[in-house]
Amino acid sequence: MTQELFKKVREMKLLLGEYVIFGSGPMCILDLRECRDLDILVTKDIFEGYKKKLDWKLVEFERDGRQVEFLEKENIELYKEWGPGEWNNEKLIKEAELIDGLPFVKLEYFIKWKKISGREKDLNDIKLIKEYLKNRFKENKNK
């Protein structure tokens, strides 16, 4: 399912600088988890453009006293703002790390978001990411 989702993102033909893959995406590209869906932070212009497309469903809910909305189609979710927490969305997109030609949120921001979310699954994800980084550091050190 994960590779199929990444293929769908590529087929959207979004340009670098218009989006960043967030949510569980960074863990999925690193093979730390299988993805059932992908959360993508996009610029407001991209969001508004997709909002006009009839095949994208608008979903709205309240979180932490704020109204949240995203667009959904075939397990791809587009957000114009990221939460919980306060984020500079432009910075998240601009500083994305390219992996296999796709922009992913930097792991430091991913960990920060997981800490803010604070659910049990988020704390487990932090452990997985830290273990991954520790192993990657060891591998690079041995080269």
LINHU-V38032 format. One record per residue. N is the residue number from 1. RES is the residue in one small letter. SS is DSSP state (A for helix, B for strand, O for the rest). Layout:
n=<N;N>
res=<RES;RES>
ss=<SS;SS>
This chain:
n=<1;2;3;4;5;6;7;8;9;10;11;12;13;14;15;16;17;18;19;20;21;22;23;24;25;26;27;28;29;30;31;32;33;34;35;36;37;38;39;40;41;42;43;44;45;46;47;48;49;50;51;52;53;54;55;56;57;58;59;60;61;62;63;64;65;66;67;68;69;70;71;72;73;74;75;76;77;78;79;80;81;82;83;84;85;86;87;88;89;90;91;92;93;94;95;96;97;98;99;100;101;102;103;104;105;106;107;108;109;110;111;112;113;114;115;116;117;118;119;120;121;122;123;124;125;126;127;128;129;130;131;132;133;134;135;136;137;138;139;140;141;142;143>
res=<m;t;q;e;l;f;k;k;v;r;e;m;k;l;l;l;g;e;y;v;i;f;g;s;g;p;m;c;i;l;d;l;r;e;c;r;d;l;d;i;l;v;t;k;d;i;f;e;g;y;k;k;k;l;d;w;k;l;v;e;f;e;r;d;g;r;q;v;e;f;l;e;k;e;n;i;e;l;y;k;e;w;g;p;g;e;w;n;n;e;k;l;i;k;e;a;e;l;i;d;g;l;p;f;v;k;l;e;y;f;i;k;w;k;k;i;s;g;r;e;k;d;l;n;d;i;k;l;i;k;e;y;l;k;n;r;f;k;e;n;k;n;k>
ss=<O;A;A;A;A;A;A;A;A;A;A;O;O;O;O;O;O;O;B;B;B;B;O;O;A;A;A;A;A;O;O;O;O;O;O;O;O;B;B;B;B;B;O;A;A;A;A;A;A;A;A;O;O;O;O;O;B;B;B;B;B;B;B;O;O;B;B;B;B;B;B;B;B;O;O;B;B;B;B;O;O;O;O;O;O;O;O;O;A;A;A;A;A;A;O;O;B;B;B;O;O;B;B;B;O;O;A;A;A;A;A;A;A;A;A;A;A;O;O;A;A;A;A;A;A;A;A;A;A;A;A;A;A;A;A;A;A;A;A;A;A;O;O>
